[in-house]
Amino acid sequence: MIEFKEEPAKTVAAITFNGWANDEKIEKFKQQLTAALDAEGIIYSNRFYFFGYNAPYEVFNRKNEVIVELQ
């Protein structure tokens, strides 16, 4: 069953990476994202999300993102 939930608008920061995603890659890019935000003095929450945009059978041109909500 799919359930839709309305959420208020959010401002987020994202980092994009290609290829197959796994926990190690997601953590690596999460660290890169937080380092970039820290360097710019941008305040962020502890609400991180991973988005994978491709079907499992797609091998080439895979796109992924790690995002975090900004405060």
C-alpha positions in Angstrom: 0.0 0.0 0.0 1.3 3.4 -0.9 0.5 6.3 1.4 1.0 9.9 0.5 1.8 12.5 3.1 1.9 16.3 2.7 5.0 17.9 4.0 5.8 21.6 4.4 8.4 23.1 2.0 12.0 22.5 3.0 15.3 23.9 2.0 18.0 21.3 1.5 21.6 20.9 0.4 22.5 18.0 -1.9 25.5 16.1 -3.2 25.2 14.0 -6.3 27.2 10.9 -7.2 27.2 8.3 -9.9 27.4 4.5 -10.0 26.1 1.9 -7.6 25.3 3.1 -4.1 26.1 1.2 -0.9 26.3 2.2 2.7 30.0 3.0 2.5 29.5 5.3 -0.5 26.5 7.0 1.0 28.5 7.7 4.2 31.4 9.0 2.2 29.3 11.5 0.4 27.4 12.5 3.5 30.8 13.4 5.1 31.7 15.4 2.0 28.4 17.2 2.1 28.7 18.1 5.8 32.4 19.2 5.3 31.3 21.6 2.5 28.5 23.0 4.6 30.7 23.4 7.7 33.4 25.2 5.6 30.7 27.7 4.5 29.2 28.1 8.0 25.8 26.7 6.8 23.7 25.3 9.6 22.0 21.9 8.8 19.8 19.5 10.7 20.6 15.9 11.4 18.0 14.7 8.9 19.8 13.1 6.0 18.2 11.3 3.1 19.5 9.1 0.3 17.8 9.2 -3.2 18.6 6.6 -5.8 16.9 7.5 -9.1 17.5 4.4 -11.3 15.8 1.0 -11.5 17.9 -1.9 -10.3 18.4 -3.2 -13.8 19.9 0.0 -15.1 23.6 -0.4 -15.2 24.9 2.8 -16.8 24.4 6.5 -16.0 23.2 5.8 -12.5 22.4 9.0 -10.4 22.2 9.2 -6.6 22.0 12.0 -4.1 22.5 12.5 -0.4 20.6 15.5 0.9 20.2 17.2 4.3 17.6 19.6 5.5 19.0 23.1 6.2 17.9 25.2 9.2 
